[in-house]
Amino acid sequence: MYWENIVFDAENPRRHGEFWEAALKSQMLTDNEGGYETRLQLPGERYLDLCFPIVRDPDRARQRAHLILGSGAPPAEDLGAELLDALETRLDAAGNEYLLRAEGKPASGLVLEAFQLACADPAGDAEFWKQLLGWEIVARSPMVLADPTGVGPRLVLVREASPKTAAKNAIHLDLRLGQAESMDDALAAICASGGAELDGPWEGLPWRVFQDRSGNEFCVLAPSASSDD
């Protein structure tokens, strides 16, 4: 299972998507009545897609997920608590907050350095995501996970300011199953690690929706039709 998408609930998908496309120098994939998608190319033919499906009145009252942008150059300390406190808060085209590393403002554009998620139990949730993705915990104050290959943004888990409500997060992650993995096995692994599947009209759809241990939603997509992951 691997991280494939960041999904933004979008009232105006094109405007929202073009903002992030300009910020990250990604390439547009689709632009239609269902939404907008843009691809962020990573080293070694890897990629991460930013998806903007059309959603009426997304809930932005309590934002639990934030993108962290910077220059890509190693900071003085690896996203420690003091560095996170120093991040500048900015707004994207839809009013979502994102975080900017102050020294990371290169003329050539910004890099998506990390995805930050609020959790009730960051240490416990780090183990959950570690098991799910096969990533490594590389720091503990705050909890930071990274792909063992070193490619792509990291996952930063911070303690939530207030408990998760029933409202769906307006930004979430999509994970993709590998060719040898099954949805039933994914369900069993997620539930065994403290997550849960959400009820919904998923019949016939190539994904299912889950929550992590703190109630943050994420989707698991069926294996790609391509033989290449």
Phi, psi and omega in degrees: 000135182220159182280121183246323187226152159249127186246127179249121170295125191229128173280328177231083188304317183295312180298318180294314181295320180294330175300309182288329176298317179291321183292320187253000180057042177271175185242130181298134177255308181221149176211097182215188186294341179276338181155195186226142177224141178222143186253125175264111182281133179248166179300152175069034179064016174276162179206165174221124181265139173256121188244139184230074177290149181285125180224124179282131176052057176297148182277113179245013186296319181230091183282123183252347181239133180225139170276139176250121182248152177194198182274346186089346177286144181300130176288169180301324174226147191281079178053040174289175185302319181294321179292318178298321179296334183271356181293141177276138177265126178236170178241138175275188187293342181257000182092006173286140174283143166225164187245136184239126174288118193305322181278358184260072182229061183286151178295335184280355179118170184262160180242139173282104185272327184198162173241120184258135183227133178278136185222150174288326183222083185305320181293315178294320179291330176298320177294322178301308182290328177299314180294322184290315187262344186074024180273173180251143172278116186252350176202156184234004179217078003281182177286125180231130176245148180219147172300132182299341176283346183082002182266137173092171180291157177270170175247121182248126181248120181241156181289133183292146177282331178210155184297153176297134175267180178288341181295139180289139174301138180280349176227130180214171180258148168247134174249147181246132175288144172284169185300329184268002184258152178241156179295324179296320178293321178297316178302315180297318181293318181295314181293323179294334181266004177104000176273185181206154173269143177267144175286144178178174181278065185272354184305124179086352180269149182275027177207164173224157188249134183229172170235147172280188184295338180259007177090004178284129183284148169207157180250149172243122183263148176298159178305147179297148177294337178283152175283350180261129174264000000 
